[in-house]
Amino acid sequence: MTLLLFLLFVLFLLLGVPVAFAIGASSTIALYGGDVPLQIVTQRMFSGADSFALIAVPLFILAGDLMASGKVSEKLVNLADAVLGFLKGGLSIVSVLAGMFFAAISGSGAATTAAVGSTLVPELTRKGYDPASAASLIAASGTIGVVIPPSVPMIIYAVVAQQSVAQLFLNGFIPGVLMGVGLMAIAIVQAYKRNYPRGAALSVRLILRTLRDAAWGLMTPVIILGGIFSGIFTPSEAAVVAVNYALIVSLFIYRDLSLWQIYHIVIRSAITTAVIMFVIATSAVLSWTLANWSVPAEVAGWVLGQTTNLYLIMLLVVFVILLTGVFIETASALIILTPVLLPLVVHLGIDPIHFGLIIVVGLAIGMITPPVAINLYVASSITNQPLERISRAVLPYLFVLLSILLLVVYVPILLGFSG
């Protein structure tokens, strides 16, 4: 029956059926005719979406969309340019730093790519940067959007794995910073190789001025994460605070969004949320089915029967995560893989929070690996560069992100976990 479930799921995906429907239909058909009543499908769908922690998902999505649609992203880019723009090829380095800034606001890879790209691409093109390389760097920087907290995938993992959102957020900074530093290193090498220009000279006055202008945007992660880590409010309550703060900044401080624009942003965020929540609901049926058939235990037993070498097993786990991220978008892949792989890695002594970081970083890389490479699609639409050119240009950044993933897996002491 497990084989039937898998084959049906793959068949539906090949036929172009949306992932949520493919998951739900394959699970339902596999259960049909068995000794399990089909009422379990609707029950598990409702119970899968019935989690207080999931309230944070639509609200963080909305907060990120509000910030991305206003002047916040522009002011963050200006601050990054004032800090690092004086370096050779400084504007490409700025795109990474701006992505890191915005990652601490949006929680979304696509939103980070769109916000930074729409602001920086015209300037990058004007100053003679290779358009495809610039677009691919911005897309790669967008992967940091789901690693540096707040992070929507981390919230989903926390719900599925029954782990602390706050702990995942707390430990997500180091991988995100490592990803940013690695991308900056490649950007600097390419800047010297292609003789990219330097920006304006370093100016303390300019830094202070842009810092003042960007202060309202920078306060967003301070308020959200400071409130969570200090215990003032839960992650779900922090998401409510984030939306209200974004509305206040957009309507009364920067005054860059009208009520009509906010209405459309809310509609767009609601559509995104509906897709994610439907995936979560149908994936709950799949998770229950796999658990009922003892699939996670069988997978763990099979893997351990082949080898007990921790390094080889984790390499296999990483390969599965990356391969899944190539073909399935992040939220779906996260919900499908977590119930299967988590029991195995816990048996090996891997901390569930550590594994949460591994799977989130691994699936984030899937955002720049075709065919399901949402960040590349966003970058292509912003820059009008062919997807094929961007896909080739992203390879150096892809390799450095893979290297960071291996560091996250094999050097856990970097993240504060025991080896």
C-alpha positions in Angstrom: 0.0 0.0 0.0 2.9 2.3 0.7 4.2 1.8 -2.8 0.7 2.5 -4.2 0.5 5.7 -2.2 3.9 6.9 -3.5 3.2 5.9 -7.2 -0.2 7.8 -7.1 1.4 10.9 -5.6 4.1 10.9 -8.3 1.6 10.2 -11.0 -0.6 13.2 -9.9 2.4 15.5 -9.9 3.4 14.4 -13.4 -0.1 15.1 -14.5 0.2 18.7 -13.2 -2.2 18.2 -10.3 -1.6 20.9 -7.6 0.5 19.5 -4.7 -2.2 19.8 -2.1 -4.7 17.9 -4.2 -2.0 15.3 -5.2 -1.3 14.7 -1.5 -5.0 14.4 -0.5 -6.1 12.3 -3.4 -3.2 9.8 -3.2 -3.8 9.4 0.5 -7.5 9.0 0.2 -7.3 6.4 -2.7 -4.6 4.4 -0.8 -6.9 4.3 2.3 -10.0 3.3 0.2 -10.9 -0.3 0.6 -9.0 -0.8 3.8 -10.2 -1.2 7.3 -10.0 2.5 8.0 -13.2 4.6 7.6 -12.8 7.4 5.1 -14.1 9.9 7.7 -10.6 9.9 9.0 -9.6 12.0 6.0 -11.8 15.0 7.0 -11.0 14.5 10.7 -7.2 14.6 10.1 -7.5 17.6 7.7 -9.3 19.6 10.4 -7.0 18.5 13.2 -3.9 19.2 11.0 -4.9 22.8 10.5 -6.3 23.2 14.1 -3.2 24.6 15.8 -2.7 27.9 17.6 0.9 28.2 16.4 -0.4 28.2 12.8 -2.1 31.5 13.4 1.3 33.1 12.9 1.6 31.8 9.3 -1.0 34.1 7.6 0.0 37.0 9.8 3.7 36.9 9.2 2.9 36.5 5.5 0.7 39.6 5.6 3.3 41.6 7.6 6.0 40.7 5.1 3.8 41.6 2.1 3.0 45.0 3.7 6.7 45.7 4.3 7.7 44.5 0.8 5.1 46.7 -0.9 6.1 49.9 0.9 9.2 52.0 1.3 10.8 49.8 4.0 12.7 47.6 1.5 14.0 50.7 -0.3 15.3 52.3 3.0 16.9 49.0 4.0 18.7 48.8 0.7 19.9 52.4 1.2 21.3 51.5 4.6 23.1 48.4 3.2 24.5 50.6 0.4 25.8 53.1 2.9 27.5 50.4 5.0 29.1 48.2 2.2 28.6 50.1 -1.0 32.2 51.5 -0.9 33.7 48.1 -1.6 34.6 46.9 -5.1 31.4 45.4 -6.5 29.7 46.9 -3.4 26.3 46.9 -5.0 26.2 43.1 -5.3 27.3 42.8 -1.7 24.6 45.2 -0.8 22.0 43.0 -2.4 23.0 40.2 0.1 23.1 42.4 3.1 19.7 43.9 2.2 18.4 40.4 1.8 19.5 39.6 5.3 17.9 42.7 6.6 14.6 42.0 4.9 14.8 38.3 5.9 14.4 39.5 9.5 11.1 41.1 8.5 9.4 38.9 5.9 9.8 35.2 6.8 9.5 34.5 3.1 12.1 33.7 0.4 9.9 35.0 -2.5 9.0 38.2 -0.7 12.7 38.9 0.1 13.7 38.3 -3.5 10.9 40.6 -4.8 11.5 43.4 -2.3 15.3 43.6 -2.8 15.3 42.8 -6.5 12.7 45.5 -7.4 14.8 48.1 -5.6 18.3 47.1 -6.7 18.0 45.7 -10.2 17.7 49.0 -12.1 20.7 50.4 -10.3 22.7 47.2 -10.9 21.9 47.3 -14.6 22.8 51.0 -14.8 26.2 50.4 -13.3 27.2 47.6 -15.7 26.7 44.5 -13.5 25.9 41.3 -15.4 22.1 41.2 -15.3 21.8 37.4 -15.1 24.5 37.1 -12.3 22.9 40.0 -10.4 19.4 38.4 -10.7 20.8 35.0 -9.5 22.6 36.6 -6.5 19.4 38.3 -5.4 17.5 35.0 -5.8 20.1 33.2 -3.8 20.0 35.9 -1.1 16.2 35.4 -1.0 16.8 31.9 0.4 18.0 33.6 3.6 14.4 34.9 4.0 13.2 31.5 5.4 16.2 30.9 7.6 16.7 34.2 9.5 13.7 34.4 11.8 10.8 35.1 11.7 10.4 32.1 9.3 7.2 30.6 8.1 8.8 27.2 7.3 10.2 27.1 10.8 6.7 27.6 12.2 5.3 24.8 10.0 8.2 22.5 11.1 7.5 23.4 14.8 3.9 22.4 14.4 4.5 19.2 12.6 7.4 18.1 14.8 5.8 19.5 18.0 8.9 21.7 18.8 9.3 25.2 20.1 9.0 28.0 17.6 11.0 30.3 19.8 13.9 27.8 20.0 13.9 27.4 16.2 13.9 31.2 15.8 16.7 31.6 18.3 18.9 29.1 16.6 18.1 30.3 13.1 20.3 33.3 13.1 23.7 31.6 12.7 22.8 29.5 9.6 21.3 32.6 8.0 24.3 34.8 8.7 26.6 32.0 7.4 24.6 31.9 4.2 24.9 35.6 3.8 28.6 35.7 4.5 29.2 32.9 2.0 27.2 34.7 -0.7 29.1 37.9 0.0 32.4 36.1 -0.4 31.4 34.8 -3.9 30.1 38.3 -4.8 33.5 39.9 -3.9 35.4 37.3 -5.9 33.2 37.9 -8.9 33.5 41.7 -8.5 37.3 41.6 -8.8 37.1 39.1 -11.7 34.7 41.2 -13.7 36.1 44.6 -12.5 32.8 45.8 -11.1 32.8 49.5 -9.9 33.0 50.7 -6.3 30.2 52.7 -4.8 30.4 56.0 -3.0 33.1 56.5 -0.4 32.4 55.4 3.1 30.6 58.2 5.0 29.6 58.0 8.7 27.2 60.8 8.1 25.5 58.9 5.3 25.3 55.7 7.5 23.7 57.6 10.3 21.2 59.3 8.0 20.2 56.0 6.3 20.1 54.3 9.6 17.7 56.9 10.9 15.5 56.5 7.7 15.5 52.7 8.0 15.0 52.6 11.8 11.3 51.9 11.6 11.9 48.8 9.4 14.8 47.6 11.5 12.6 47.9 14.6 10.3 45.2 13.2 12.6 42.2 14.0 13.6 43.8 17.3 10.0 44.1 18.4 9.0 40.6 17.1 12.0 38.6 18.3 12.7 40.7 21.4 9.1 40.1 22.5 9.3 36.3 21.8 12.6 35.7 23.5 11.8 37.9 26.5 8.5 36.0 27.0 6.3 39.1 26.6 4.3 37.3 23.9 4.2 34.0 22.0 5.2 33.7 18.3 1.5 33.8 17.3 0.9 36.9 19.3 4.2 38.4 17.8 2.7 37.9 14.3 -0.3 40.0 15.3 2.1 42.7 16.7 4.0 42.5 13.4 0.9 43.2 11.3 -0.2 46.1 13.4 3.3 47.6 13.4 3.5 47.2 9.6 0.2 48.9 9.2 1.2 51.8 11.5 4.5 52.3 9.7 2.9 52.1 6.2 -0.1 54.3 6.9 1.1 56.9 9.4 4.9 57.1 9.3 6.1 56.5 5.7 2.6 57.0 4.3 3.5 54.9 1.3 0.4 52.7 1.1 -3.2 53.6 0.5 -6.2 51.7 2.0 -6.9 50.4 -1.5 -3.4 49.0 -1.9 -3.6 47.4 1.6 -6.9 45.8 0.5 -5.1 44.2 -2.4 -2.2 43.1 -0.3 -4.5 41.4 2.2 -6.2 39.6 -0.7 -2.9 38.4 -2.0 -1.7 37.3 1.4 -5.0 35.5 2.0 -4.5 33.5 -1.3 -1.0 32.6 -0.3 -2.2 31.5 3.1 -5.0 29.5 1.7 -2.6 27.5 -0.5 -0.3 26.8 2.5 -3.1 25.9 4.9 -4.6 23.5 2.3 -1.3 21.8 1.9 -1.0 21.5 5.7 -4.5 20.0 6.0 -4.0 17.4 3.3 -0.5 16.6 4.5 -1.9 15.8 7.9 -3.8 12.9 6.2 -0.6 11.7 4.6 1.3 11.9 7.9 -1.4 10.0 9.7 -1.5 7.3 7.0 2.3 6.9 7.0 2.3 6.7 10.8 -0.6 4.2 10.8 1.3 2.0 8.4 4.5 2.4 10.5 6.4 3.8 7.5 8.8 6.0 9.5 9.8 3.1 11.7 10.3 0.9 8.6 12.4 3.6 6.9 14.5 4.0 10.0 15.0 0.3 10.3 15.9 -0.1 6.6 18.5 2.8 6.8 20.0 1.5 10.0 20.2 -2.0 8.5 22.4 -0.7 5.7 24.8 1.3 7.8 25.1 2.7 11.3 27.6 5.4 10.3 26.1 8.7 11.4 27.9 10.7 8.7 26.7 8.5 5.9 23.1 8.4 7.2 23.0 12.2 7.5 24.5 12.5 4.0 21.6 10.3 2.7 19.1 12.5 4.7 20.5 15.6 3.2 20.3 14.1 -0.3 16.6 13.2 0.2 15.9 16.8 1.4 17.7 18.4 -1.5 16.1 16.1 -4.1 12.6 16.7 -2.6 13.2 20.5 -2.7 14.0 20.3 -6.4 10.6 19.0 -7.3 8.2 20.1 -4.4 7.8 23.6 -2.9 9.1 24.3 0.6 5.9 24.0 2.7 4.7 20.8 1.1 8.2 19.2 1.2 8.6 20.1 4.8 5.3 18.6 5.9 5.9 15.4 3.8 9.5 14.8 5.0 9.4 15.7 8.6 7.2 12.8 9.9 9.3 10.3 7.9 12.8 11.6 8.7 12.5 13.0 12.2 12.1 9.6 14.0 15.3 8.4 12.2 17.4 11.4 13.1 16.1 11.4 16.7 17.1 7.7 16.9 20.6 8.8 15.8 20.8 11.3 18.7 20.2 14.5 16.5 18.4 17.3 18.4 15.0 17.9 16.8 15.7 21.7 16.7 19.0 21.0 15.0 17.2 18.8 12.4 14.7 21.6 11.9 17.5 23.9 10.9 18.9 21.3 8.6 15.6 20.7 6.8 14.7 24.4 6.5 18.2 25.3 5.1 18.1 22.3 2.7 14.6 23.1 1.4 15.6 26.8 1.2 18.2 25.8 -1.4 15.4 24.2 -3.4 14.1 27.8 -4.0 17.0 28.3 -6.5 17.1 24.7 -8.0 14.8 24.3 -11.0 12.2 23.1 -11.9 10.4 24.3 -8.7 12.6 27.4 -8.0 10.3 30.1 -6.9 13.1 32.6 -6.2 14.5 32.2 -9.7 11.0 32.8 -11.2 10.6 35.9 -9.1 14.0 37.2 -10.1 13.4 36.4 -13.8 10.1 38.3 -13.8 11.7 41.4 -12.1 14.8 41.5 -14.3 13.3 40.2 -17.6 16.2 37.8 -17.8 15.6 34.3 -19.3 15.2 31.7 -16.6 17.9 29.6 -18.4 20.5 32.3 -18.0 19.7 32.9 -14.4 19.8 29.1 -13.7 23.3 28.9 -15.1 24.5 32.0 -13.3 23.2 30.8 -9.9 25.6 27.8 -9.8 28.4 29.4 -7.8 25.9 30.7 -5.2 24.3 27.2 -5.1 27.6 25.6 -4.3 28.4 27.9 -1.5 24.9 27.4 0.0 25.4 23.6 -0.2 28.7 24.1 1.7 26.9 26.0 4.4 24.3 23.2 4.6 27.0 20.7 5.2 28.5 22.9 7.9 25.0 23.0 9.6 24.8 19.2 9.4 28.3 18.2 10.4 29.5 21.0 12.6 26.6 21.4 15.0 28.8 23.1 17.6 28.6 26.2 15.4 24.9 26.3 16.2 25.2 25.6 19.9 24.4 21.9 19.6 26.7 19.1 20.9 28.5 17.1 18.3 
